[in-house]
């Protein structure tokens, strides 16, 4: 976690600067077959864990939430942070509903040429229930 007084954009900028081919130094020796990813030595504030994908080489983080409200708060905090770190960066939003019983709220930021950050809030289509927030760096 960042030191007190540290710029919260520093870690995000380091990750974006490493994209898309230089995430390997962030990977530890801890491999998760379920995710086909290596646990990262960096974990973003508000997330449970971060990973370096073994196939796409993307860097991604996960926050598992017991409910929609907590996940929504984590997603909103990360969206605010990304907007603050890259003011004026091109963005895109969409909603996917193809996942049985769930919807995915997607937001993309394009902070630099050939760089993309995707924030995903996966939640039940109706009512309360387990939710998750993912952030991907490509």
C-alpha positions as a Markdown table, in Angstrom:
| # | Residue | x | y | z |
|---|---|---|---|---|
| 1 | Unk | 0.0 | 0.0 | 0.0 |
| 2 | Unk | 1.2 | 3.5 | -0.7 |
| 3 | Unk | 3.1 | 5.5 | 1.9 |
| 4 | Unk | 1.3 | 8.4 | 3.6 |
| 5 | Unk | 1.5 | 11.5 | 1.5 |
| 6 | Unk | 2.4 | 9.5 | -1.7 |
| 7 | Unk | 0.8 | 10.5 | -4.9 |
| 8 | Unk | -2.0 | 8.0 | -5.5 |
| 9 | Unk | -1.4 | 8.2 | -9.3 |
| 10 | Unk | 2.3 | 7.1 | -9.0 |
| 11 | Unk | 1.5 | 3.3 | -8.9 |
| 12 | Unk | -1.1 | 3.7 | -11.7 |
| 13 | Unk | 1.4 | 5.5 | -13.9 |
| 14 | Unk | 4.1 | 2.9 | -13.2 |
| 15 | Unk | 1.7 | 0.2 | -14.3 |
| 16 | Unk | 0.6 | 2.0 | -17.4 |
| 17 | Unk | 4.2 | 2.8 | -18.3 |
| 18 | Unk | 5.0 | -0.9 | -18.0 |
| 19 | Unk | 2.1 | -1.9 | -20.4 |
| 20 | Unk | 1.7 | -3.8 | -22.5 |
| 21 | Unk | 4.8 | -6.0 | -22.6 |
| 22 | Unk | 6.7 | -5.3 | -19.4 |
| 23 | Unk | 4.5 | -6.6 | -16.6 |
| 24 | Unk | 6.7 | -9.7 | -16.1 |
| 25 | Unk | 8.8 | -8.0 | -13.4 |
| 26 | Unk | 5.7 | -7.4 | -11.4 |
| 27 | Unk | 4.9 | -11.2 | -11.3 |
| 28 | Unk | 5.9 | -13.3 | -8.3 |
| 29 | Unk | 6.4 | -17.0 | -8.2 |
| 30 | Unk | 2.8 | -17.6 | -6.9 |
| 31 | Unk | 0.8 | -19.0 | -9.9 |
| 32 | Unk | -3.0 | -19.4 | -9.8 |
| 33 | Unk | -4.2 | -22.1 | -12.3 |
| 34 | Unk | -7.8 | -20.8 | -11.8 |
| 35 | Unk | -6.9 | -17.4 | -13.2 |
| 36 | Unk | -4.0 | -18.6 | -15.4 |
| 37 | Unk | -2.1 | -15.7 | -13.8 |
| 38 | Unk | 0.9 | -14.9 | -11.6 |
| 39 | Unk | 0.2 | -12.9 | -8.4 |
| 40 | Unk | 1.7 | -9.4 | -8.6 |
| 41 | Unk | 4.1 | -7.9 | -6.2 |
| 42 | Unk | 1.9 | -4.7 | -6.5 |
| 43 | Unk | -1.7 | -4.5 | -5.2 |
| 44 | Unk | -3.8 | -1.5 | -5.8 |
| 45 | Unk | -5.5 | 0.2 | -2.9 |
| 46 | Unk | -9.1 | -1.1 | -2.5 |
| 47 | Unk | -8.4 | -4.4 | -4.3 |
| 48 | Unk | -7.9 | -7.9 | -2.8 |
| 49 | Unk | -5.2 | -9.0 | -5.2 |
| 50 | Unk | -3.5 | -8.1 | -8.5 |
| 51 | Unk | -2.2 | -10.5 | -11.2 |
| 52 | Unk | -0.1 | -10.7 | -14.4 |
| 53 | Unk | -2.1 | -12.7 | -16.9 |
| 54 | Unk | -0.1 | -15.6 | -18.3 |
| 55 | Unk | -1.8 | -15.6 | -21.7 |
| 56 | Unk | -2.5 | -11.9 | -22.5 |
| 57 | Unk | 0.2 | -10.5 | -20.3 |
| 58 | Unk | -2.3 | -7.9 | -19.0 |
| 59 | Unk | -2.0 | -6.6 | -15.5 |
| 60 | Unk | -5.3 | -6.9 | -13.6 |
| 61 | Unk | -6.7 | -6.6 | -10.1 |
| 62 | Unk | -9.8 | -8.0 | -8.3 |
| 63 | Unk | -12.1 | -6.9 | -5.5 |
| 64 | Unk | -14.7 | -9.4 | -4.4 |
| 65 | Unk | -17.6 | -7.7 | -2.7 |
| 66 | Unk | -20.4 | -9.2 | -0.6 |
| 67 | Unk | -22.9 | -6.8 | -2.2 |
| 68 | Unk | -23.6 | -4.4 | -4.9 |
| 69 | Unk | -23.1 | -1.2 | -2.8 |
| 70 | Unk | -19.6 | -2.1 | -1.7 |
| 71 | Unk | -18.6 | -3.0 | -5.2 |
| 72 | Unk | -20.1 | 0.2 | -6.5 |
| 73 | Unk | -18.1 | 2.2 | -4.0 |
| 74 | Unk | -14.8 | 0.5 | -5.0 |
| 75 | Unk | -15.6 | 1.0 | -8.7 |
| 76 | Unk | -16.5 | 4.7 | -8.2 |
| 77 | Unk | -13.4 | 5.3 | -6.2 |
| 78 | Unk | -11.2 | 3.7 | -8.9 |
| 79 | Unk | -13.0 | 5.6 | -11.7 |
| 80 | Unk | -12.5 | 8.9 | -9.8 |
| 81 | Unk | -8.8 | 8.1 | -9.3 |
| 82 | Unk | -8.3 | 7.3 | -13.0 |
| 83 | Unk | -10.1 | 10.5 | -14.0 |
| 84 | Unk | -7.9 | 12.4 | -11.7 |
| 85 | Unk | -4.7 | 10.8 | -12.9 |
| 86 | Unk | -5.5 | 11.2 | -16.6 |
| 87 | Unk | -7.8 | 14.2 | -16.9 |
| 88 | Unk | -9.2 | 14.6 | -20.3 |
| 89 | Unk | -8.1 | 11.1 | -21.5 |
| 90 | Unk | -10.5 | 9.6 | -24.0 |
| 91 | Unk | -13.0 | 7.3 | -22.3 |
| 92 | Unk | -15.8 | 4.9 | -23.3 |
| 93 | Unk | -18.6 | 3.3 | -21.3 |
| 94 | Unk | -20.9 | 0.4 | -22.0 |
| 95 | Unk | -23.1 | -2.2 | -20.3 |
| 96 | Unk | -23.0 | -5.9 | -21.1 |
| 97 | Unk | -25.9 | -8.2 | -20.1 |
| 98 | Unk | -24.9 | -11.5 | -21.8 |
| 99 | Unk | -23.7 | -13.1 | -18.5 |
| 100 | Unk | -26.6 | -15.2 | -17.1 |
| 101 | Unk | -28.1 | -13.2 | -14.2 |
| 102 | Unk | -25.3 | -10.6 | -14.2 |
| 103 | Unk | -24.5 | -7.4 | -15.9 |
| 104 | Unk | -21.1 | -5.8 | -16.4 |
| 105 | Unk | -20.6 | -2.1 | -16.3 |
| 106 | Unk | -17.5 | -1.3 | -18.4 |
| 107 | Unk | -15.5 | 1.8 | -18.5 |
| 108 | Unk | -12.3 | 2.3 | -20.6 |
| 109 | Unk | -9.6 | 5.0 | -20.4 |
| 110 | Unk | -7.0 | 5.5 | -23.0 |
| 111 | Unk | -4.2 | 7.4 | -21.1 |
| 112 | Unk | -1.6 | 7.1 | -23.8 |
| 113 | Unk | -1.1 | 5.7 | -27.3 |
| 114 | Unk | -1.5 | 1.9 | -27.3 |
| 115 | Unk | -2.5 | 1.9 | -23.6 |
| 116 | Unk | -5.9 | 1.0 | -22.2 |
| 117 | Unk | -7.3 | 0.7 | -18.7 |
| 118 | Unk | -10.6 | -1.2 | -18.3 |
| 119 | Unk | -12.7 | -1.0 | -15.1 |
| 120 | Unk | -15.4 | -3.7 | -14.8 |
| 121 | Unk | -18.2 | -3.7 | -12.2 |
| 122 | Unk | -19.9 | -7.2 | -12.3 |
| 123 | Unk | -23.1 | -7.3 | -10.4 |
| 124 | Unk | -26.5 | -9.1 | -10.4 |
| 125 | Unk | -29.0 | -7.7 | -12.8 |
| 126 | Unk | -31.6 | -7.5 | -10.1 |
| 127 | Unk | -31.4 | -7.4 | -6.3 |
| 128 | Unk | -28.5 | -7.8 | -3.9 |
| 129 | Unk | -25.8 | -10.4 | -4.3 |
| 130 | Unk | -22.1 | -11.1 | -4.7 |
| 131 | Unk | -20.4 | -8.5 | -6.9 |
| 132 | Unk | -16.9 | -8.0 | -8.1 |
| 133 | Unk | -14.7 | -5.2 | -9.5 |
| 134 | Unk | -11.9 | -5.7 | -11.9 |
| 135 | Unk | -9.4 | -3.3 | -13.3 |
| 136 | Unk | -7.3 | -4.3 | -16.3 |
| 137 | Unk | -4.2 | -2.6 | -17.7 |
| 138 | Unk | -3.3 | -3.3 | -21.4 |
